[in-house]
Amino acid sequence: MRSVGLITSVLLTAGLITACSDSGRDGGSAPKPVSSSPRTGASRSADATPRADALPAVPGALTGQRLRWGRCRGTASTPAPGSDWQCATLKVPLDYARPAGRTIGLALIRARSHGAGKEPIGSLLFNFGGPGGSGVDLLPAFAPQYTKLRARYDLVSFDPRGAGASRGVRCRGDKEIQAAESIDPTPDTAAEESAYFKDAADFGKGCARQAGDLLRHVSTIEAARDMDLMRQVLGDDKLHYMGASYGTELGGVYAHLFPGKVGRLALDAVVDPTVGTVGHSENQTRGFQRALDGYFTSRGSDPEAGSRKIAALLDQLDTHPLPTTSGRELTESLATTGVLDALYSRTSWPTLTRGLRAADRGDGTTLLALADSYNDRDSQGHYGTLTHAQRAISCLDDKDRPTAARAKSLLAKFRAISPVFGEAMAWDTAGWCHDWPVAGLWDDPDVSAPDAAPVLVVGNTGDPATPYEGARRMADELGKGVGVELTWKGEGHGAYGSGSACVDTAVNAYLLEGRIPRDGTVCS
């Protein structure tokens, strides 16, 4: 399912829910973090994530650069934010092994602290996940829930290298993307299997043609080094940071690389740093099935019976797609994606109900709309590049390249975990980085930071995309006395801003006052 991104754009989703729901999105609900893709390998390589002093120093021309902040411009898909927002471009080395060589520009955005409170702390940097989510687009949309934080911080975010306005990677055009939606994600024949892997290889070739040398320099390690350069240029002694979903892995890698520069790091919707590509796919299969079970239970329905019915629908769509009012067809791949999209937030569950009922009547329109939201497709048929950057970053990070034979060996296990998502997720372990043109860098990310200040790690027991178990493992990997776990017994992807006063109060107290909760604190 990484082949359709495992990314949800909250801006598109918010519009979709308004369009498809009689009541719209709950006005009290918060935007959700961009989800994480399956990540990392099986065992840590000793030199995969070198510490900050292992590479040449970044030259003063870059650490001392002055940013030219100005009004932000809109894009074809996103209008310009209001006058509170300023944008700039940060120059960073293309290759940190040669920091005096070629540079690339990273797009930054900020809103200055409104100063209604105690003495300002500095900048609070945000990454909303993906990998490849555009902070320049997302921070203004999320900012209302950060009003208290803005009392003492400048709110800052960025488009990571290879994403958005920071030389965003585009691997294929709109027509090719739409054509790929008909590829069977669960091949049943040799011909379907051949088409599946050919499409995966073609995607990688398209990335290589478009991105060139950049494709070798969009790793999480380089993004973490970019964040430390941002810290220096912004004038902060320590990095204060809020990372969601994949942003938790990025934050953990930063803590490992620069433990002495860790200020207040809050990690929400936590990626498990201890599992490999297959293990993370298994975790997500279990997480999405757990969320689907919760959906059926909330309706007073039997989860097993409900899952069997959806699985039967997907089997039918494998050979007989459903018509929609747009003229496009709802395929097995798109229907699976639509169900996944609705499970990111409980506020989307009513839309899922309408979509499944309509599918029973032979109409795939609502499930297709959910899938289009997830795939970042607008009403004109244009697709965003979130999934392109996601794939480029994760396939550069990960050494693990499961084969087709390995994927087939996983089918029975994954089907037992989830009759709805298991088969597609098992195949995806081999398809995602199949024949990728650049070798991966690590077996898994080293997030150990025993000398760092305490890091707040927030897990949600009902999180489908980054299952709750990852939060404890991240806290343990950061080191004793460093990783501090806060648990919310909730639903959906992420915890902060999701309706728990307990979570929001604890995170705000940590970021604003430096007061860390007791490790193991639980918010009901």
C-alpha positions in Angstrom: 0.0 0.0 0.0 3.0 2.3 0.1 2.6 2.3 -3.7 -0.4 4.5 -3.1 1.5 6.5 -0.5 0.2 5.7 3.0 0.0 9.5 3.1 -3.1 11.4 3.8 -3.3 15.1 3.1 -5.5 16.7 5.7 -6.3 19.6 3.5 -7.7 17.4 0.8 -9.4 15.2 3.3 -11.1 18.1 5.0 -12.5 19.2 1.7 -13.6 15.7 0.9 -15.4 15.2 4.2 -17.3 18.5 3.6 -18.2 17.4 0.1 -19.3 13.9 1.0 -20.8 14.3 4.4 -24.2 15.8 5.4 -22.8 17.1 8.6 -19.2 17.8 7.6 -16.1 17.4 9.7 -16.5 17.8 13.4 -15.6 21.4 14.1 -13.7 20.4 17.2 -11.4 18.0 15.4 -7.8 18.9 14.6 -5.9 18.3 11.4 -4.0 15.0 11.4 -0.3 14.5 10.7 0.8 13.2 7.4 1.2 9.4 7.8 4.3 7.4 7.7 5.4 4.9 5.1 7.0 1.6 6.0 10.5 2.2 7.0 13.9 0.8 8.1 15.7 -2.5 8.0 16.2 -5.4 10.4 19.4 -4.8 12.2 21.3 -1.6 13.0 24.5 -0.9 10.9 27.2 0.4 13.2 28.1 3.3 10.9 24.8 3.9 9.1 24.0 7.1 11.0 27.4 8.8 11.8 27.5 11.5 14.5 27.8 15.1 13.7 31.6 15.2 13.9 32.1 12.4 11.4 31.8 14.7 8.3 33.5 17.9 7.3 32.2 21.1 8.9 29.6 23.1 7.0 31.3 26.3 5.8 30.6 29.7 7.4 29.1 31.0 4.2 26.2 28.6 4.9 26.0 28.6 8.7 26.2 32.5 8.6 23.8 33.1 5.7 21.0 35.6 6.3 17.6 34.6 5.2 15.6 37.0 3.1 12.1 36.7 4.5 9.3 37.9 2.4 5.6 37.3 1.6 4.7 33.8 0.7 3.4 33.0 -2.7 0.6 30.6 -3.5 0.8 27.6 -5.7 -1.5 26.0 -8.2 -3.0 23.8 -5.5 -2.5 26.0 -2.4 -3.4 29.7 -2.0 -0.9 32.1 -0.4 -1.3 32.2 3.4 -2.2 35.4 5.2 0.1 38.4 6.0 1.3 36.7 9.3 3.4 34.3 7.3 6.8 34.9 5.8 8.8 32.6 3.4 12.5 32.3 2.6 15.0 29.9 1.0 17.8 28.3 2.9 20.9 27.2 1.1 22.2 23.7 2.1 24.9 21.4 0.8 23.7 18.9 -1.8 26.2 16.5 -0.3 27.3 16.9 3.3 30.4 14.9 2.6 31.4 17.8 0.3 29.8 20.8 2.2 31.7 23.4 0.2 30.4 22.0 -3.1 27.0 22.4 -4.8 24.0 23.7 -2.9 20.3 23.4 -3.2 17.5 25.6 -1.8 15.0 24.5 0.9 11.7 26.4 1.2 11.0 27.7 4.7 7.9 29.3 6.2 7.4 31.0 9.6 5.0 33.0 11.7 6.6 35.2 14.3 5.7 34.8 18.0 2.8 37.0 18.9 4.6 37.7 22.3 1.5 37.3 24.4 3.2 35.5 27.3 6.5 35.0 28.9 9.9 35.6 27.4 10.2 34.2 23.9 12.1 30.9 23.6 13.0 31.0 19.9 11.9 28.8 16.9 9.7 25.7 17.1 10.4 23.6 14.0 7.7 21.3 12.6 7.8 18.3 10.4 4.4 16.7 9.6 5.6 13.4 8.3 5.4 11.5 5.0 8.2 11.4 4.3 7.8 14.3 1.9 5.0 16.3 3.4 5.2 20.0 2.7 5.6 22.0 5.8 5.2 25.2 3.8 1.7 24.2 2.8 0.7 22.4 6.0 1.9 24.7 8.9 -0.5 27.6 8.0 -3.4 25.1 8.0 -2.5 23.6 11.3 -1.5 26.8 13.0 -4.8 27.5 14.8 -4.1 24.5 17.2 -0.6 26.0 18.0 -1.9 29.4 19.3 -0.6 28.7 22.8 2.8 27.6 21.5 3.1 30.8 19.4 3.0 32.9 22.5 6.7 31.9 23.1 7.8 30.5 19.8 8.2 31.5 16.2 6.4 28.7 14.3 8.7 27.4 11.5 8.4 24.6 9.0 10.0 23.6 5.7 9.8 21.5 2.6 12.4 18.7 3.0 14.9 18.2 0.1 13.1 16.4 -2.7 9.7 17.6 -1.6 7.3 20.4 -2.5 9.2 23.7 -3.3 12.6 22.2 -2.3 13.3 20.6 -5.7 10.3 18.3 -5.3 10.8 15.0 -7.1 8.1 14.1 -9.7 8.5 10.6 -11.1 5.6 10.4 -13.6 2.9 12.5 -15.1 -0.9 12.6 -14.3 -1.9 10.2 -17.1 0.7 7.7 -16.0 -0.4 7.9 -12.4 -4.0 7.4 -13.3 -3.1 4.5 -15.5 -1.2 2.8 -12.7 -4.4 2.8 -10.6 -5.6 -0.1 -12.6 -2.5 -2.2 -11.7 -3.6 -5.2 -9.6 -2.0 -4.7 -6.1 -2.6 -8.5 -5.3 -1.3 -10.3 -8.5 -3.1 -13.6 -9.1 -1.3 -14.6 -12.4 2.2 -14.4 -13.9 1.0 -11.6 -16.2 -0.4 -9.6 -13.3 2.8 -10.1 -11.3 4.9 -9.0 -14.3 2.8 -5.8 -14.7 3.0 -5.1 -11.0 6.8 -5.2 -10.9 7.2 -3.5 -14.2 5.2 -0.5 -12.9 7.4 -0.4 -9.8 10.6 -0.4 -11.9 9.2 2.2 -14.3 8.4 4.5 -11.4 12.0 4.4 -10.1 13.3 5.0 -13.6 11.1 8.1 -13.9 12.5 9.4 -10.6 16.0 8.9 -11.8 15.4 10.8 -15.0 13.7 13.7 -13.3 15.8 14.1 -10.1 19.3 13.2 -11.3 21.9 13.6 -8.6 19.4 14.7 -6.1 18.0 11.2 -5.9 21.1 10.2 -4.0 20.7 13.0 -1.5 17.2 13.0 -0.1 17.9 10.8 2.9 16.6 11.2 6.4 20.2 11.7 7.6 20.6 14.6 5.3 17.2 16.1 6.3 18.4 15.9 10.0 21.6 17.8 9.1 19.5 20.3 7.2 17.5 20.9 10.4 20.7 21.6 12.4 21.7 24.1 9.7 18.3 25.7 10.0 18.8 25.9 13.8 22.1 27.8 13.4 20.8 30.2 10.7 17.6 30.9 12.8 19.9 31.8 15.7 18.8 29.1 18.2 21.3 27.4 20.6 19.1 24.3 20.8 16.6 22.7 18.4 13.0 22.8 19.6 10.9 20.6 17.5 7.5 18.9 17.0 7.6 15.9 14.7 4.5 13.8 13.6 4.5 10.3 12.1 7.7 10.0 9.9 8.7 13.3 11.6 9.3 11.2 14.7 11.9 9.2 13.0 13.5 12.4 11.6 13.5 13.8 15.2 15.0 10.6 16.6 17.8 10.7 14.0 18.5 14.3 14.8 18.8 13.5 18.5 21.3 10.8 17.6 23.4 13.0 15.3 23.2 16.1 17.5 22.5 15.1 21.1 24.0 18.2 22.6 21.7 20.4 20.5 18.5 18.8 21.6 16.2 21.3 23.2 12.6 20.3 23.6 11.6 17.6 21.1 8.0 16.3 21.0 7.4 13.2 18.9 3.7 12.3 18.1 2.4 9.3 16.1 5.7 7.4 16.5 7.4 5.2 13.9 8.8 2.1 15.4 12.6 2.4 14.9 13.3 -1.3 15.8 11.6 -3.1 12.9 12.5 -3.6 9.2 10.6 -3.1 6.1 8.6 -6.3 6.5 8.1 -5.7 10.3 6.8 -2.2 9.7 4.4 -3.4 7.0 3.2 -6.1 9.4 2.7 -3.5 12.1 0.7 -1.2 9.8 -1.4 -4.2 8.5 -2.2 -4.9 12.2 -2.8 -1.2 12.9 -5.2 -0.6 10.1 -7.1 -3.8 10.8 -7.3 -2.8 14.5 -8.8 0.5 13.4 -11.3 -1.2 11.0 -12.3 -3.5 13.9 -12.9 -0.3 16.0 -15.0 1.1 13.2 -17.3 -1.9 13.1 -17.5 -2.2 16.8 -18.6 1.5 17.0 -21.5 0.6 14.7 -22.5 -2.4 16.8 -21.4 -4.8 14.0 -19.2 -7.9 14.2 -15.7 -6.9 13.0 -15.0 -10.3 11.5 -18.2 -10.4 9.5 -17.7 -6.8 8.4 -14.1 -7.4 7.3 -15.1 -10.5 5.4 -17.7 -8.4 3.5 -15.1 -5.8 2.5 -12.7 -8.5 1.5 -15.4 -10.0 -0.7 -16.0 -6.5 -2.3 -12.2 -6.2 -3.0 -12.2 -9.7 -4.6 -15.1 -8.6 -6.8 -13.4 -5.4 -7.8 -10.3 -7.3 -8.8 -12.1 -8.4 -12.0 -15.2 -6.2 -12.1 -14.5 -2.5 -11.1 -17.5 -0.4 -10.1 -18.7 2.7 -12.1 -18.6 6.2 -10.6 -20.3 9.4 -11.5 -17.0 10.8 -12.8 -16.7 8.2 -15.5 -13.7 6.6 -13.9 -13.8 3.1 -12.3 -13.3 2.1 -8.7 -10.6 -0.6 -8.9 -9.5 -3.0 -6.1 -6.5 -0.8 -5.5 -8.5 2.4 -5.3 -11.2 0.8 -3.0 -8.5 -0.4 -0.6 -7.0 3.0 -0.6 -10.3 4.7 0.1 -11.0 2.4 3.1 -7.5 3.2 4.4 -8.0 6.9 4.1 -11.2 6.8 6.2 -9.4 5.0 9.0 -7.0 7.9 9.7 -9.6 9.8 11.7 -12.8 8.8 13.4 -14.5 11.8 11.9 -14.2 10.0 8.5 -16.0 6.9 9.6 -19.5 8.1 8.6 -18.1 8.7 5.1 -16.8 5.2 5.0 -20.2 3.9 5.9 -21.8 5.8 3.0 -19.1 4.6 0.7 -19.6 1.0 1.6 -23.3 1.2 1.3 -23.0 2.9 -2.1 -20.6 0.1 -3.2 -23.2 -2.5 -2.2 -25.6 -0.7 -4.7 -23.0 -0.8 -7.4 -21.7 2.9 -7.0 -18.0 3.4 -6.3 -18.2 7.2 -6.2 -17.6 7.8 -2.5 -14.8 5.3 -2.1 -13.1 6.8 -5.1 -13.4 10.3 -3.6 -11.7 8.9 -0.4 -8.9 7.3 -2.5 -8.4 10.5 -4.5 -8.0 12.4 -1.2 -5.4 9.9 -0.1 -3.6 10.0 -3.5 -3.5 13.9 -3.5 -5.7 14.1 -6.7 -7.6 17.2 -7.3 -10.9 17.7 -9.1 -9.1 18.5 -12.4 -7.2 15.2 -12.4 -3.9 16.7 -11.3 -1.9 14.7 -8.7 0.5 16.1 -6.1 4.0 14.8 -5.6 3.7 13.7 -1.9 4.0 10.0 -2.8 6.9 10.6 -5.2 9.0 12.3 -2.5 7.9 9.6 0.0 9.1 6.8 -2.2 12.4 8.6 -3.1 13.3 9.2 0.6 12.3 5.9 2.0 14.0 3.9 -0.8 17.2 5.8 -0.3 17.0 5.2 3.5 16.3 1.5 3.4 18.8 -1.2 2.3 16.2 -4.0 2.6 14.8 -5.1 -0.8 12.5 -8.0 -0.2 12.0 -10.2 -3.3 8.8 -11.4 -4.9 9.5 -14.8 -3.4 9.8 -13.3 0.0 6.5 -11.4 -0.5 4.7 -14.6 -1.5 6.1 -16.3 1.6 4.4 -13.6 3.7 0.9 -13.8 2.2 -0.6 -16.4 4.6 0.7 -14.6 7.6 -0.5 -11.1 6.5 -3.9 -12.5 5.4 -4.3 -13.9 8.9 -3.6 -10.5 10.4 -6.0 -8.7 8.0 -8.3 -10.2 5.4 -8.8 -6.7 4.0 -5.3 -5.2 3.9 -2.9 -8.1 4.4 -2.4 -9.4 0.8 -1.7 -6.0 -0.7 0.6 -5.1 2.2 2.6 -8.3 1.8 3.1 -7.7 -2.0 4.1 -4.1 -1.3 7.1 -5.2 0.7 8.7 -6.3 -2.6 7.0 -3.8 -4.9 7.8 -0.5 -3.1 11.5 -0.3 -3.8 11.7 -2.9 -6.6 14.6 -2.3 -8.9 15.2 1.1 -7.3 18.0 3.0 -9.1 19.8 4.0 -5.9 21.1 1.7 -3.1 19.7 2.2 0.4 21.9 3.6 3.2 21.0 1.8 6.4 19.5 -1.3 7.9 17.6 0.8 10.4 17.9 4.3 11.8 20.0 4.8 14.9 18.0 7.0 17.3 20.1 6.3 20.4 20.9 9.6 22.1 22.0 8.8 25.7 23.5 12.3 26.2 20.4 14.3 25.0 17.9 16.2 27.0 14.5 14.4 27.7 12.4 13.8 24.6 8.6 13.5 24.8 7.3 10.5 22.9 3.4 10.5 22.4 1.6 7.3 21.4 -2.1 6.7 20.6 -3.5 3.2 21.3 -5.8 3.5 18.3 -3.3 4.8 15.7 -3.7 2.8 12.5 -0.6 4.1 10.6 2.0 4.2 13.4 0.7 1.6 15.8 1.0 2.4 19.5 3.7 -0.1 20.3 6.2 2.0 18.4 6.1 4.8 21.0 7.5 2.6 23.8 10.2 1.3 21.5 11.2 4.7 20.4 11.4 5.9 24.0 13.6 2.9 24.9 15.9 3.3 21.8 16.5 7.0 22.7 17.9 5.9 26.0 17.2 5.7 29.7 16.1 9.0 31.0 15.9 10.5 27.5 12.7 8.9 26.0 9.7 9.8 28.0 6.4 8.1 26.9 3.0 9.7 27.1 0.0 7.5 26.1 -3.4 8.5 24.8 -6.2 5.9 24.7 -7.8 7.3 21.6 -8.5 6.7 17.9 -6.9 8.0 14.7 -3.4 9.0 13.5 -1.7 11.1 16.2 -2.7 12.5 19.6 -1.9 16.2 20.0 -4.8 18.4 18.9 -7.1 15.4 18.7 -9.5 16.3 21.5 -7.6 15.2 24.6 -7.0 18.1 27.0 -4.7 15.8 29.0 -2.4 15.3 26.0 -2.5 18.9 24.9 -1.8 20.2 28.4 1.2 17.8 28.9 2.7 18.6 25.5 2.3 22.4 25.9 3.8 22.3 29.4 6.8 20.5 28.1 7.3 22.8 25.1 6.5 26.0 26.9 7.9 25.4 30.4 10.2 22.4 30.0 8.0 20.4 32.4 8.3 16.7 31.4 5.5 14.3 32.5 6.3 11.1 34.3 7.3 8.4 32.0 4.4 6.1 31.3 1.7 8.7 32.0 -1.7 7.7 30.4 -4.4 10.0 29.2 -7.8 8.3 28.9 
